[in-house]
């Protein structure tokens, strides 16, 4: 294995670990936000409805971003596997 590829693989593996940590933190924050959101269900009136709509929009966007990060992580994992195969073939 060449030293250059090993460093690149280490960087890619570090990026994968960081994405995993980021996803875990986002999911924990999302869970906490959902608990807080559940407390709003007792609120009544127009302002409560507006706030619920805004929070629901936030959750939809958060879900989309989590999916994007998961897709990026998956692509990174595939690239790491490719790099390992290429490195093993040389």
C-alpha positions in Angstrom: 0.0 0.0 0.0 1.4 3.4 -0.9 1.6 6.0 1.8 -0.5 8.5 -0.1 -3.5 6.2 -0.4 -3.3 5.2 3.2 -3.5 8.9 4.2 -6.4 9.4 1.9 -8.2 6.3 3.2 -7.6 7.5 6.8 -9.1 10.9 5.9 -12.1 9.2 4.3 -12.7 6.9 7.3 -12.4 9.9 9.6 -15.1 11.7 7.5 -17.3 8.6 7.7 -16.9 8.6 11.5 -17.7 12.3 11.7 -20.8 11.9 9.5 -22.0 9.1 11.8 -21.5 11.3 14.8 -23.3 14.2 13.1 -26.3 12.0 12.3 -26.4 10.7 15.9 -26.4 14.2 17.3 -29.0 15.4 14.8 -31.3 12.5 15.6 -30.9 13.1 19.4 -31.7 16.8 18.9 -34.7 15.8 16.7 -36.0 13.5 19.4 -35.7 16.2 22.0 -37.4 18.7 19.7 -40.2 16.2 19.1 -40.8 15.8 22.9 -41.0 19.6 23.2 -43.3 19.7 20.2 -45.6 17.2 21.8 -46.0 19.6 24.8 -47.5 22.2 22.4 -50.5 20.0 21.6 -52.4 21.5 24.5 -51.9 25.0 23.1 -55.0 26.5 21.5 -55.6 29.4 19.1 -54.2 30.9 16.0 -50.7 31.5 17.3 -50.5 27.9 18.4 -51.6 26.7 14.9 -49.0 29.0 13.3 -46.3 27.7 15.6 -47.3 24.1 15.0 -47.2 24.6 11.2 -43.7 26.2 11.5 -42.4 23.3 13.6 -43.9 20.7 11.2 -42.1 22.5 8.3 -38.9 22.4 10.3 -39.3 18.6 10.9 -39.9 18.0 7.2 -36.8 20.0 6.3 -34.8 18.2 9.0 -35.9 14.8 7.7 -34.8 15.8 4.2 -31.4 17.0 5.4 -30.9 13.8 7.4 -31.7 11.8 4.3 -29.1 13.9 2.3 -26.4 13.3 4.9 -27.2 9.5 4.9 -26.9 9.5 1.1 -23.6 11.3 1.3 -22.4 8.9 3.9 -23.4 5.9 1.8 -21.6 7.3 -1.2 -18.5 7.9 1.0 -18.6 4.3 2.2 -18.9 3.0 -1.4 -15.9 5.2 -2.4 -13.9 3.9 0.6 -14.6 0.4 -0.5 -13.6 1.2 -4.0 -10.3 2.8 -2.8 -9.5 -0.3 -0.8 -10.1 -2.5 -3.8 -7.9 -0.3 -6.0 -5.2 -0.1 -3.4 -5.3 -3.9 -3.0 -5.0 -4.4 -6.7 -1.9 -2.3 -7.1 
